[in-house]
Amino acid sequence: MKPHRQELVYAFIERYRLHLPGEHRVNLADLRAIFRPIFHRLLPNASMLMLREAGDGDTRPQVWLRRDLSFQEMRLAFIHELMHWILGHQSSLPLYRVNPWFYNVDEREAWEAAAMVLIPRA
């Protein structure tokens, strides 16, 4: 990932205080106030998708997660999609489909950014 893109991720981490000082854990609790997680069974072959508009009066971006994901998978998928948002990735559709076997530049960058968020620097 290019340095200016890394700075976007580190600014996101700082802004929402995701890495707690002196601890090796990540605090994602405050993100629910900004991004709305929605659990679905609509697309059984899609790990996750993200819509930029709620359509029900809730102005938070929606992050759709498959109900059958484990807690760890949901956490990873949630952050992965937020990184698409933070990094300004565009799609021709109003959703991002996450498939671990599909690796274009945006997907690789979003996975790398998710790792930066979920694994605090020593």
mmCIF file of the C-alpha atoms, coordinates in Angstrom:
data_MODEL
# 
_entry.id   MODEL 
# 
loop_
_atom_site.group_PDB 
_atom_site.id 
_atom_site.type_symbol 
_atom_site.label_atom_id 
_atom_site.label_alt_id 
_atom_site.label_comp_id 
_atom_site.label_asym_id 
_atom_site.label_entity_id 
_atom_site.label_seq_id 
_atom_site.pdbx_PDB_ins_code 
_atom_site.Cartn_x 
_atom_site.Cartn_y 
_atom_site.Cartn_z 
_atom_site.occupancy 
_atom_site.B_iso_or_equiv 
_atom_site.pdbx_formal_charge 
_atom_site.auth_seq_id 
_atom_site.auth_comp_id 
_atom_site.auth_asym_id 
_atom_site.auth_atom_id 
_atom_site.pdbx_PDB_model_num 
ATOM 1   C CA . MET A 1 1   ? 0.000   0.000   0.000   1.00 0.00 ? 1   MET A CA 1 
ATOM 2   C CA . LYS A 1 2   ? 1.327   3.437   -0.860  1.00 0.00 ? 2   LYS A CA 1 
ATOM 3   C CA . PRO A 1 3   ? 2.323   5.675   2.088   1.00 0.00 ? 3   PRO A CA 1 
ATOM 4   C CA . HIS A 1 4   ? -0.417  8.262   1.481   1.00 0.00 ? 4   HIS A CA 1 
ATOM 5   C CA . ARG A 1 5   ? -3.018  5.471   1.601   1.00 0.00 ? 5   ARG A CA 1 
ATOM 6   C CA . GLN A 1 6   ? -1.518  4.151   4.854   1.00 0.00 ? 6   GLN A CA 1 
ATOM 7   C CA . GLU A 1 7   ? -1.914  7.629   6.317   1.00 0.00 ? 7   GLU A CA 1 
ATOM 8   C CA . LEU A 1 8   ? -5.671  7.493   5.591   1.00 0.00 ? 8   LEU A CA 1 
ATOM 9   C CA . VAL A 1 9   ? -5.905  4.265   7.575   1.00 0.00 ? 9   VAL A CA 1 
ATOM 10  C CA . TYR A 1 10  ? -3.807  5.564   10.481  1.00 0.00 ? 10  TYR A CA 1 
ATOM 11  C CA . ALA A 1 11  ? -5.895  8.763   10.571  1.00 0.00 ? 11  ALA A CA 1 
ATOM 12  C CA . PHE A 1 12  ? -9.060  6.599   10.786  1.00 0.00 ? 12  PHE A CA 1 
ATOM 13  C CA . ILE A 1 13  ? -7.505  4.584   13.643  1.00 0.00 ? 13  ILE A CA 1 
ATOM 14  C CA . GLU A 1 14  ? -6.575  7.781   15.515  1.00 0.00 ? 14  GLU A CA 1 
ATOM 15  C CA . ARG A 1 15  ? -9.879  9.566   14.892  1.00 0.00 ? 15  ARG A CA 1 
ATOM 16  C CA . TYR A 1 16  ? -11.955 6.730   16.339  1.00 0.00 ? 16  TYR A CA 1 
ATOM 17  C CA . ARG A 1 17  ? -9.373  5.697   18.980  1.00 0.00 ? 17  ARG A CA 1 
ATOM 18  C CA . LEU A 1 18  ? -9.384  2.104   17.752  1.00 0.00 ? 18  LEU A CA 1 
ATOM 19  C CA . HIS A 1 19  ? -5.993  1.228   19.234  1.00 0.00 ? 19  HIS A CA 1 
ATOM 20  C CA . LEU A 1 20  ? -6.036  1.780   22.958  1.00 0.00 ? 20  LEU A CA 1 
ATOM 21  C CA . PRO A 1 21  ? -2.742  3.072   24.418  1.00 0.00 ? 21  PRO A CA 1 
ATOM 22  C CA . GLY A 1 22  ? -0.731  0.446   26.251  1.00 0.00 ? 22  GLY A CA 1 
ATOM 23  C CA . GLU A 1 23  ? -3.046  -2.383  25.206  1.00 0.00 ? 23  GLU A CA 1 
ATOM 24  C CA . HIS A 1 24  ? -2.878  -4.912  22.417  1.00 0.00 ? 24  HIS A CA 1 
ATOM 25  C CA . ARG A 1 25  ? -6.566  -4.943  21.653  1.00 0.00 ? 25  ARG A CA 1 
ATOM 26  C CA . VAL A 1 26  ? -8.751  -3.039  19.257  1.00 0.00 ? 26  VAL A CA 1 
ATOM 27  C CA . ASN A 1 27  ? -11.861 -1.096  20.314  1.00 0.00 ? 27  ASN A CA 1 
ATOM 28  C CA . LEU A 1 28  ? -14.479 -1.193  17.535  1.00 0.00 ? 28  LEU A CA 1 
ATOM 29  C CA . ALA A 1 29  ? -17.471 -0.312  19.737  1.00 0.00 ? 29  ALA A CA 1 
ATOM 30  C CA . ASP A 1 30  ? -17.714 3.336   18.643  1.00 0.00 ? 30  ASP A CA 1 
ATOM 31  C CA . LEU A 1 31  ? -17.927 2.395   14.968  1.00 0.00 ? 31  LEU A CA 1 
ATOM 32  C CA . ARG A 1 32  ? -21.523 1.193   15.365  1.00 0.00 ? 32  ARG A CA 1 
ATOM 33  C CA . ALA A 1 33  ? -22.557 4.801   15.971  1.00 0.00 ? 33  ALA A CA 1 
ATOM 34  C CA . ILE A 1 34  ? -21.129 5.718   12.558  1.00 0.00 ? 34  ILE A CA 1 
ATOM 35  C CA . PHE A 1 35  ? -21.734 2.616   10.439  1.00 0.00 ? 35  PHE A CA 1 
ATOM 36  C CA . ARG A 1 36  ? -24.874 0.522   10.664  1.00 0.00 ? 36  ARG A CA 1 
ATOM 37  C CA . PRO A 1 37  ? -24.316 -3.247  10.677  1.00 0.00 ? 37  PRO A CA 1 
ATOM 38  C CA . ILE A 1 38  ? -27.169 -5.249  9.160   1.00 0.00 ? 38  ILE A CA 1 
ATOM 39  C CA . PHE A 1 39  ? -27.264 -9.033  9.325   1.00 0.00 ? 39  PHE A CA 1 
ATOM 40  C CA . HIS A 1 40  ? -28.758 -10.829 6.336   1.00 0.00 ? 40  HIS A CA 1 
ATOM 41  C CA . ARG A 1 41  ? -29.345 -14.088 4.521   1.00 0.00 ? 41  ARG A CA 1 
ATOM 42  C CA . LEU A 1 42  ? -29.985 -12.467 1.150   1.00 0.00 ? 42  LEU A CA 1 
ATOM 43  C CA . LEU A 1 43  ? -26.876 -13.511 -0.739  1.00 0.00 ? 43  LEU A CA 1 
ATOM 44  C CA . PRO A 1 44  ? -25.664 -16.862 0.525   1.00 0.00 ? 44  PRO A CA 1 
ATOM 45  C CA . ASN A 1 45  ? -22.499 -16.788 -1.595  1.00 0.00 ? 45  ASN A CA 1 
ATOM 46  C CA . ALA A 1 46  ? -21.456 -13.230 -0.620  1.00 0.00 ? 46  ALA A CA 1 
ATOM 47  C CA . SER A 1 47  ? -19.442 -12.794 2.536   1.00 0.00 ? 47  SER A CA 1 
ATOM 48  C CA . MET A 1 48  ? -20.466 -9.188  2.850   1.00 0.00 ? 48  MET A CA 1 
ATOM 49  C CA . LEU A 1 49  ? -21.641 -6.146  0.995   1.00 0.00 ? 49  LEU A CA 1 
ATOM 50  C CA . MET A 1 50  ? -21.808 -2.443  1.704   1.00 0.00 ? 50  MET A CA 1 
ATOM 51  C CA . LEU A 1 51  ? -24.421 0.078   0.617   1.00 0.00 ? 51  LEU A CA 1 
ATOM 52  C CA . ARG A 1 52  ? -23.721 3.778   0.822   1.00 0.00 ? 52  ARG A CA 1 
ATOM 53  C CA . GLU A 1 53  ? -27.302 4.836   1.577   1.00 0.00 ? 53  GLU A CA 1 
ATOM 54  C CA . ALA A 1 54  ? -29.701 3.357   4.107   1.00 0.00 ? 54  ALA A CA 1 
ATOM 55  C CA . GLY A 1 55  ? -32.995 4.374   2.473   1.00 0.00 ? 55  GLY A CA 1 
ATOM 56  C CA . ASP A 1 56  ? -34.962 4.204   5.743   1.00 0.00 ? 56  ASP A CA 1 
ATOM 57  C CA . GLY A 1 57  ? -34.054 7.594   7.209   1.00 0.00 ? 57  GLY A CA 1 
ATOM 58  C CA . ASP A 1 58  ? -30.902 6.283   8.884   1.00 0.00 ? 58  ASP A CA 1 
ATOM 59  C CA . THR A 1 59  ? -28.054 8.253   7.307   1.00 0.00 ? 59  THR A CA 1 
ATOM 60  C CA . ARG A 1 60  ? -25.280 5.887   8.425   1.00 0.00 ? 60  ARG A CA 1 
ATOM 61  C CA . PRO A 1 61  ? -23.745 3.779   5.679   1.00 0.00 ? 61  PRO A CA 1 
ATOM 62  C CA . GLN A 1 62  ? -24.984 0.204   5.897   1.00 0.00 ? 62  GLN A CA 1 
ATOM 63  C CA . VAL A 1 63  ? -22.581 -2.669  6.268   1.00 0.00 ? 63  VAL A CA 1 
ATOM 64  C CA . TRP A 1 64  ? -24.341 -5.945  5.465   1.00 0.00 ? 64  TRP A CA 1 
ATOM 65  C CA . LEU A 1 65  ? -22.955 -9.102  7.032   1.00 0.00 ? 65  LEU A CA 1 
ATOM 66  C CA . ARG A 1 66  ? -24.019 -12.692 6.482   1.00 0.00 ? 66  ARG A CA 1 
ATOM 67  C CA . ARG A 1 67  ? -25.708 -14.083 9.586   1.00 0.00 ? 67  ARG A CA 1 
ATOM 68  C CA . ASP A 1 68  ? -23.799 -17.358 9.410   1.00 0.00 ? 68  ASP A CA 1 
ATOM 69  C CA . LEU A 1 69  ? -20.340 -15.805 9.835   1.00 0.00 ? 69  LEU A CA 1 
ATOM 70  C CA . SER A 1 70  ? -18.488 -16.382 13.088  1.00 0.00 ? 70  SER A CA 1 
ATOM 71  C CA . PHE A 1 71  ? -17.812 -13.387 15.330  1.00 0.00 ? 71  PHE A CA 1 
ATOM 72  C CA . GLN A 1 72  ? -14.215 -13.186 14.070  1.00 0.00 ? 72  GLN A CA 1 
ATOM 73  C CA . GLU A 1 73  ? -15.310 -13.401 10.423  1.00 0.00 ? 73  GLU A CA 1 
ATOM 74  C CA . MET A 1 74  ? -17.915 -10.665 10.953  1.00 0.00 ? 74  MET A CA 1 
ATOM 75  C CA . ARG A 1 75  ? -15.342 -8.432  12.610  1.00 0.00 ? 75  ARG A CA 1 
ATOM 76  C CA . LEU A 1 76  ? -12.882 -8.935  9.747   1.00 0.00 ? 76  LEU A CA 1 
ATOM 77  C CA . ALA A 1 77  ? -15.544 -8.475  7.052   1.00 0.00 ? 77  ALA A CA 1 
ATOM 78  C CA . PHE A 1 78  ? -16.900 -5.339  8.769   1.00 0.00 ? 78  PHE A CA 1 
ATOM 79  C CA . ILE A 1 79  ? -13.469 -3.687  8.901   1.00 0.00 ? 79  ILE A CA 1 
ATOM 80  C CA . HIS A 1 80  ? -12.595 -4.845  5.377   1.00 0.00 ? 80  HIS A CA 1 
ATOM 81  C CA . GLU A 1 81  ? -15.660 -3.086  3.963   1.00 0.00 ? 81  GLU A CA 1 
ATOM 82  C CA . LEU A 1 82  ? -15.037 0.043   6.034   1.00 0.00 ? 82  LEU A CA 1 
ATOM 83  C CA . MET A 1 83  ? -11.555 0.181   4.529   1.00 0.00 ? 83  MET A CA 1 
ATOM 84  C CA . HIS A 1 84  ? -13.103 0.196   1.028   1.00 0.00 ? 84  HIS A CA 1 
ATOM 85  C CA . TRP A 1 85  ? -15.061 3.231   2.225   1.00 0.00 ? 85  TRP A CA 1 
ATOM 86  C CA . ILE A 1 86  ? -12.077 4.967   3.876   1.00 0.00 ? 86  ILE A CA 1 
ATOM 87  C CA . LEU A 1 87  ? -9.797  4.351   0.898   1.00 0.00 ? 87  LEU A CA 1 
ATOM 88  C CA . GLY A 1 88  ? -12.413 5.695   -1.535  1.00 0.00 ? 88  GLY A CA 1 
ATOM 89  C CA . HIS A 1 89  ? -12.722 2.560   -3.639  1.00 0.00 ? 89  HIS A CA 1 
ATOM 90  C CA . GLN A 1 90  ? -15.435 2.858   -6.249  1.00 0.00 ? 90  GLN A CA 1 
ATOM 91  C CA . SER A 1 91  ? -17.619 0.156   -7.735  1.00 0.00 ? 91  SER A CA 1 
ATOM 92  C CA . SER A 1 92  ? -19.966 0.147   -10.685 1.00 0.00 ? 92  SER A CA 1 
ATOM 93  C CA . LEU A 1 93  ? -22.552 -1.370  -8.332  1.00 0.00 ? 93  LEU A CA 1 
ATOM 94  C CA . PRO A 1 94  ? -23.738 0.099   -5.013  1.00 0.00 ? 94  PRO A CA 1 
ATOM 95  C CA . LEU A 1 95  ? -22.153 -2.837  -3.187  1.00 0.00 ? 95  LEU A CA 1 
ATOM 96  C CA . TYR A 1 96  ? -18.850 -4.560  -2.667  1.00 0.00 ? 96  TYR A CA 1 
ATOM 97  C CA . ARG A 1 97  ? -18.835 -8.320  -2.778  1.00 0.00 ? 97  ARG A CA 1 
ATOM 98  C CA . VAL A 1 98  ? -16.105 -9.946  -0.754  1.00 0.00 ? 98  VAL A CA 1 
ATOM 99  C CA . ASN A 1 99  ? -14.758 -13.223 -2.053  1.00 0.00 ? 99  ASN A CA 1 
ATOM 100 C CA . PRO A 1 100 ? -11.406 -14.390 -0.658  1.00 0.00 ? 100 PRO A CA 1 
ATOM 101 C CA . TRP A 1 101 ? -10.492 -15.826 -4.068  1.00 0.00 ? 101 TRP A CA 1 
ATOM 102 C CA . PHE A 1 102 ? -11.029 -12.502 -5.866  1.00 0.00 ? 102 PHE A CA 1 
ATOM 103 C CA . TYR A 1 103 ? -7.970  -10.311 -5.567  1.00 0.00 ? 103 TYR A CA 1 
ATOM 104 C CA . ASN A 1 104 ? -7.866  -7.113  -7.535  1.00 0.00 ? 104 ASN A CA 1 
ATOM 105 C CA . VAL A 1 105 ? -5.903  -4.067  -6.376  1.00 0.00 ? 105 VAL A CA 1 
ATOM 106 C CA . ASP A 1 106 ? -8.777  -2.630  -4.314  1.00 0.00 ? 106 ASP A CA 1 
ATOM 107 C CA . GLU A 1 107 ? -9.448  -5.952  -2.581  1.00 0.00 ? 107 GLU A CA 1 
ATOM 108 C CA . ARG A 1 108 ? -5.789  -6.473  -1.681  1.00 0.00 ? 108 ARG A CA 1 
ATOM 109 C CA . GLU A 1 109 ? -5.568  -2.900  -0.391  1.00 0.00 ? 109 GLU A CA 1 
ATOM 110 C CA . ALA A 1 110 ? -8.729  -3.306  1.716   1.00 0.00 ? 110 ALA A CA 1 
ATOM 111 C CA . TRP A 1 111 ? -7.394  -6.555  3.232   1.00 0.00 ? 111 TRP A CA 1 
ATOM 112 C CA . GLU A 1 112 ? -4.068  -4.891  4.052   1.00 0.00 ? 112 GLU A CA 1 
ATOM 113 C CA . ALA A 1 113 ? -5.836  -1.902  5.607   1.00 0.00 ? 113 ALA A CA 1 
ATOM 114 C CA . ALA A 1 114 ? -8.078  -4.233  7.655   1.00 0.00 ? 114 ALA A CA 1 
ATOM 115 C CA . ALA A 1 115 ? -4.957  -5.907  9.021   1.00 0.00 ? 115 ALA A CA 1 
ATOM 116 C CA . MET A 1 116 ? -3.546  -2.489  9.968   1.00 0.00 ? 116 MET A CA 1 
ATOM 117 C CA . VAL A 1 117 ? -6.726  -1.759  11.945  1.00 0.00 ? 117 VAL A CA 1 
ATOM 118 C CA . LEU A 1 118 ? -7.096  -5.170  13.593  1.00 0.00 ? 118 LEU A CA 1 
ATOM 119 C CA . ILE A 1 119 ? -3.428  -5.717  14.473  1.00 0.00 ? 119 ILE A CA 1 
ATOM 120 C CA . PRO A 1 120 ? -2.085  -2.755  16.499  1.00 0.00 ? 120 PRO A CA 1 
ATOM 121 C CA . ARG A 1 121 ? 1.508   -1.693  15.990  1.00 0.00 ? 121 ARG A CA 1 
ATOM 122 C CA . ALA A 1 122 ? 3.858   -2.886  18.719  1.00 0.00 ? 122 ALA A CA 1 
# 
